[in-house]
Amino acid sequence: MKKLLLFLIANTFLLLSCSEKPPETSFMIAAWTGGDIAETEEEWHTQLDHFSSNGLTDLFLSASPEETGLVVNLADNYNINIHAWVWTLNRPGDTTAAQHPEWYAVNRNGDNSYDYRAYVDYYQWLSPFSEGARDYIKSNMAKYAKIPGLTSVHLDYVRYVDVILGADLQPKYDLVQDRQFPEYDYGYHPNARREFEELFGVDPMQMEHPELSMEWLQFRLNAVTSLVNEIAEIVHNEDKMLTAAVFPFPEMSRQMVRQDWASWDLDFALPMLYQNFYRQNLEWIQFSTEQGVREAHDRFDIVAGLYIPALNPEELQTAVQKAKAGGAIGISVFDINALSEEHWKVLSSISSRN
């Protein structure tokens, strides 16, 4: 039996003691959103009522712990599960992190991610090799994990900077990434270099082509994996689930962003199957879902992330069908503000609630 179902069964009595809503085991219909969709409790009631009446089962909310806790309480009236969507290693505008330059990731040129921001200004990445950064990240996650009634802590940006962008994104930055350029190749924090040299007798900076070293790649993958699994222990100790937004399928993730999510202690993963980013068709959604399901080995479930700006209502219907055929237990759309009335009709039509 899959981990998500076991978790829900094990916590049935706890959930029923806290509210009247039963655990959801049907096809998940979810969305990502920021907290800016409502400013008052009355506005939240209006939004949540609209979401629920149109079949939404889960909401991945990016907000402070305080606002998240408020929304969790309100959502209980509408049978919607709330997940705390938290940016993990990419921390733009984080004033605490900014006081610790030694926390930041370093690229193959030796540039600190706070000073040199690859691609966009909001790329300000902490290093999974910095103990200070790891402790800070875990303390943030613990705050969310303690929120009563929260369904999961949902990790995002839990990886390195994109060493290779999707095919459709490269022209936006006037790039042709036919190889791994040093300015986008991250993971060269001093701690990483020292620890790797202690193991293998060579500083990766001294390699002629460190980007081709399988040992160096795996070493960096392991650093993120160990951080996620330490977060998982914290979150699970609070009887919450751990979920994550990840790149499309495991091998692609390892190569493009140094993210080995198939090795994580998740309850379910949400691969972002944004086919237009990679100049792919809708069949690719099923293909990518199948790869994730296969590598998860029944340890956790897959919820397919779909990009609404690239899907008209008819295409959304097809994308949902492809995700189901690939083995997904649900879908999550990015983001809720992009949904038209016709999109909502599609979601409502596939909902088991209607």
Secondary structure in CASP SS format (residue, H / E / C, confidence):
PFRMAT SS
TARGET T0000
AUTHOR 0000-0000-0000
METHOD secondary structure of the structure
MODEL  1
M C 1.00
K C 1.00
K H 1.00
L H 1.00
L H 1.00
L H 1.00
F H 1.00
L H 1.00
I H 1.00
A H 1.00
N C 1.00
T H 1.00
F H 1.00
L H 1.00
L H 1.00
L H 1.00
S H 1.00
C H 1.00
S C 1.00
E C 1.00
K C 1.00
P C 1.00
P C 1.00
E C 1.00
T C 1.00
S C 1.00
F C 1.00
M E 1.00
I E 1.00
A E 1.00
A E 1.00
W E 1.00
T E 1.00
G E 1.00
G H 1.00
D H 1.00
I H 1.00
A C 1.00
E C 1.00
T C 1.00
E H 1.00
E H 1.00
E H 1.00
W H 1.00
H H 1.00
T H 1.00
Q H 1.00
L H 1.00
D H 1.00
H H 1.00
F H 1.00
S H 1.00
S H 1.00
N C 1.00
G C 1.00
L C 1.00
T C 1.00
D E 1.00
L E 1.00
F E 1.00
L E 1.00
S E 1.00
A C 1.00
S C 1.00
P H 1.00
E H 1.00
E H 1.00
T H 1.00
G H 1.00
L H 1.00
V H 1.00
V H 1.00
N H 1.00
L H 1.00
A H 1.00
D H 1.00
N H 1.00
Y H 1.00
N C 1.00
I C 1.00
N E 1.00
I E 1.00
H E 1.00
A E 1.00
W E 1.00
V E 1.00
W E 1.00
T C 1.00
L C 1.00
N E 1.00
R C 1.00
P C 1.00
G C 1.00
D C 1.00
T H 1.00
T H 1.00
A H 1.00
A H 1.00
Q C 1.00
H C 1.00
P H 1.00
E H 1.00
W H 1.00
Y E 1.00
A C 1.00
V E 1.00
N E 1.00
R C 1.00
N C 1.00
G C 1.00
D C 1.00
N E 1.00
S C 1.00
Y C 1.00
D C 1.00
Y C 1.00
R C 1.00
A C 1.00
Y C 1.00
V C 1.00
D C 1.00
Y C 1.00
Y C 1.00
Q C 1.00
W E 1.00
L E 1.00
S C 1.00
P C 1.00
F C 1.00
S C 1.00
E H 1.00
G H 1.00
A H 1.00
R H 1.00
D H 1.00
Y H 1.00
I H 1.00
K H 1.00
S H 1.00
N H 1.00
M H 1.00
A H 1.00
K H 1.00
Y H 1.00
A H 1.00
K C 1.00
I C 1.00
P C 1.00
G C 1.00
L C 1.00
T C 1.00
S E 1.00
V E 1.00
H E 1.00
L E 1.00
D E 1.00
Y C 1.00
V C 1.00
R C 1.00
Y C 1.00
V C 1.00
D C 1.00
V C 1.00
I C 1.00
L C 1.00
G C 1.00
A C 1.00
D C 1.00
L C 1.00
Q H 1.00
P H 1.00
K H 1.00
Y H 1.00
D C 1.00
L C 1.00
V C 1.00
Q C 1.00
D C 1.00
R C 1.00
Q C 1.00
F C 1.00
P H 1.00
E H 1.00
Y H 1.00
D C 1.00
Y E 1.00
G C 1.00
Y C 1.00
H C 1.00
P H 1.00
N H 1.00
A H 1.00
R H 1.00
R H 1.00
E H 1.00
F H 1.00
E H 1.00
E H 1.00
L H 1.00
F H 1.00
G C 1.00
V C 1.00
D C 1.00
P H 1.00
M H 1.00
Q H 1.00
M C 1.00
E C 1.00
H C 1.00
P H 1.00
E H 1.00
L H 1.00
S C 1.00
M H 1.00
E H 1.00
W H 1.00
L H 1.00
Q H 1.00
F H 1.00
R H 1.00
L H 1.00
N H 1.00
A H 1.00
V H 1.00
T H 1.00
S H 1.00
L H 1.00
V H 1.00
N H 1.00
E H 1.00
I H 1.00
A H 1.00
E H 1.00
I H 1.00
V H 1.00
H H 1.00
N H 1.00
E C 1.00
D C 1.00
K C 1.00
M E 1.00
L E 1.00
T E 1.00
A E 1.00
A E 1.00
V E 1.00
F C 1.00
P C 1.00
F C 1.00
P H 1.00
E H 1.00
M H 1.00
S H 1.00
R H 1.00
Q H 1.00
M H 1.00
V H 1.00
R C 1.00
Q C 1.00
D C 1.00
W H 1.00
A H 1.00
S H 1.00
W C 1.00
D C 1.00
L C 1.00
D C 1.00
F E 1.00
A E 1.00
L E 1.00
P E 1.00
M E 1.00
L C 1.00
Y C 1.00
Q H 1.00
N H 1.00
F H 1.00
Y H 1.00
R C 1.00
Q C 1.00
N C 1.00
L C 1.00
E H 1.00
W H 1.00
I H 1.00
Q H 1.00
F H 1.00
S H 1.00
T H 1.00
E H 1.00
Q H 1.00
G H 1.00
V H 1.00
R H 1.00
E H 1.00
A H 1.00
H C 1.00
D C 1.00
R C 1.00
F C 1.00
D E 1.00
I E 1.00
V E 1.00
A E 1.00
G E 1.00
L E 1.00
Y E 1.00
I H 1.00
P H 1.00
A H 1.00
L C 1.00
N C 1.00
P H 1.00
E H 1.00
E H 1.00
L H 1.00
Q H 1.00
T H 1.00
A H 1.00
V H 1.00
Q H 1.00
K H 1.00
A H 1.00
K H 1.00
A H 1.00
G H 1.00
G C 1.00
A C 1.00
I C 1.00
G E 1.00
I E 1.00
S E 1.00
V E 1.00
F E 1.00
D C 1.00
I H 1.00
N H 1.00
A H 1.00
L C 1.00
S C 1.00
E H 1.00
E H 1.00
H H 1.00
W H 1.00
K H 1.00
V H 1.00
L H 1.00
S H 1.00
S H 1.00
I H 1.00
S C 1.00
S C 1.00
R C 1.00
N C 1.00
END
